[in-house]
């Protein structure tokens, strides 16, 4: 803290920090003196407010246990590459993750007035939700939780949990942007829509005290209306005209309501998602992962829906878990590195235009092996894996986003073999399972929190160190002189 000593005006007060101490007045003379000429008291400049102090939240017992397991597996973590996006002379006034870090500052200081929303796009690595569950839960434990956010009316497949979906007895057909052939209708940010296959198809969501919600739906020709109910009370009803556009219908939830139902009045109604969220400050993380997705397939997101739905969500961080399917398709000669760069750059630009007040982060692919069928062979690293990591880093930083090298964080070449030997990989040797997923989620959370703590707040200039020619970018930042 700077201590300022100032004596001013007839009151002759000295200010040390924020404490003001008046000086003792001299005794009046015995004879009357001419009246003193009044002089204006100059204003004492108000010292600037101190920059917020960034201290990582105390880790939970689960976090400590996951960190110990990560060390045992050789997954020692990595720093986030957080490039400067606003140079200031020799230093930097703002890095790529500043919007998200400022939201954490507000949550940490108690000055936030609403939720901090994170949108997590990606492939099957996160579609099961467990990796981003760790991110959601750990950030929520440290900064408060503000509810569930974006949900689906049913699962994306006949299997899997329902932590991010409603409860349904059937009657909904899922379509995703990861399908081999392009489905007939456009997608919103969930990358999924559900078509009612029967009249009166219903999905029920248990409420957790949310004051309001939003139904995202497609106004398809002959699709029929959708009704939002709580008990026997109709909260909202869509009015389709067959425009083919993505629509949003908002509804207020009655005090004390315990559930809300989405009901298709006729076969063919299409739902893109349901938003249920608290109004209080805290973390909300929307899981938007889709199996088989890559940057090219995310071009199937409808631009109008992308803009309107991200505008409604007002995210402070966009996260993209991509690269695993890209490296696989490079091996199969179904794509090339130039296409990867072009499509990833286009996706990041579209998302940033739709959410201009958000930070963005790309999480690269995990370690991967070429052969998963012959268990007798030594594991051979998938070709192009490291080339994908390098290409994603280059594109990401060129677009003003941060990059996290998950491959490096989990231990680099051979990491997947260690996870497999510990029992944390499915038999396909592609998808982690159990606590292996927890470790990967922890690596992302830990890197983000370390970057938040180590990056000086935007009110202080920081210098982003430039890498030497030919060396990889660095995220290191330091206070400018």
C-alpha positions, 0 to 999 in steps of 0.5 A: 500500500502506498502511504501518502503524507499531505498537509493542506489548508487552514485545517492543516490535516496530515493524511497517512493512508486512509487515516486523517490526524488533525494537528494541534492548533496554536493558542490565540494571541492576546491582541486582536489580529486582522481577520485572515483572508479566506483561502480555498482548501485544495482538494486532496486527490483520492488515492486509486483503489488497490488492485484486487488481490488474487488468491486461489480458493482453498482446495477441497479434499477431492481436489487434493486427492485428484492432485496426488493421483495426477502426480502419481500418473506423471500428469504434472500439469502445464501453464496456460498460454495467455497472450497479450491482446492489448499492448501498452508500450513495452508492456501489456494492458490486457491478456486474452483471459482478462474478461474471465479473470475480471469475473473471478475478481468480482466473485472473489471480492463479493461485488458480482451482481450475477452469474459468471457463465462458461460455455464448454464446446467440444467432442466426446472427451467432455460429452459425458460431462465428467471432465467439465464436472470437475471444472464446474464443481471446483470453480463453484466450490471456490467462487459459488455456484449459480445453477445448472444452465443449459440442459437437454430434454433427453439424452443424446444416446440411449445410455448415459446419465441424466445430470444435464437432461430432463427425465423422459419416458421416450418420444424424443429422437436426438440429432447431433452435429457429429452425425456422418450426414448432415441432419435436416435442421440447423443447430443451436449452441448445444449442437443437439436437437430433439424431435418429438416422435409422438404427440404429447412427448414430455420431459420433466425437470426438477427445479432447484429454486430457479426463478425463470427459464428459457425454452430454445426451439426450432420453428419447423414447418408442421412441427406443432407447438410446445407447452411449458407446464408446472403442475397443471399451470401453463407457464408458456406456449410456443406459437410456431409459424414454420419459419425454420428459425431458432426461437426462444420462449421465456417463462417465469417459475412460480414460487415453490414450484418443484418441477417444470415440464416441456410437452410437445403437442404434436409429433415433429416439434423440435427442442434445442435446449432448456435454460434453468439458472439462478440469478445469484452470483456464482459459476454456471458451466454449460456442457455443449460437447457432442460426440465425434465433433471437430472444428469442421463439424461446428460449422453446422451451428446456425449463425443466427442461433449462435448469436442469439443464444450466446447473447442470452447466455452472456458468457465470460469464458468460451472453452473449446475441447478439440483436436482428438477427432482432428488427429484421427481424421488426419491419420485416416487422410480425411482432412489436412492440417490446412483445413484444420487451421482454417476451420478452427480459426473460423469457429473461434471468430464466429464465437467471438463475434457472437460473444464479444465480452467473453474470453476464449480458451482452446484445450488441445487433445490428450495423448492418443495411440494408433492401435487399439485392437492388438493389445499385444503390441506396444502402444504407438503414438497417433501420427499428427498428434503433436502437429495438431497441438502445434497448429491449434496453438498457432491458430488460437493465439492468432485469434486472440485466444488462450491455449492449454496443452492438455497433451503436455499437462498429462505427461506427453508421449506415453501418458495414455499408456500410464493411464491405461495401466492404472485402469483409467482408459476404456478398452478402445484406448480413446476415452478415459474413464473413472478418476482418469477423467477427474485428473484431466478436468483437474489439470484444466482447473488448476491451470486456469486458477494458477493463471488467474493468481499469477496474472496481475489484474488489468488495472496494473500493466503487465509485460507478456514475454515474447518467445524467441524465434522458433520457440513455442509461445509462453504464457508468462507475465510479469509486472511492468516496471 
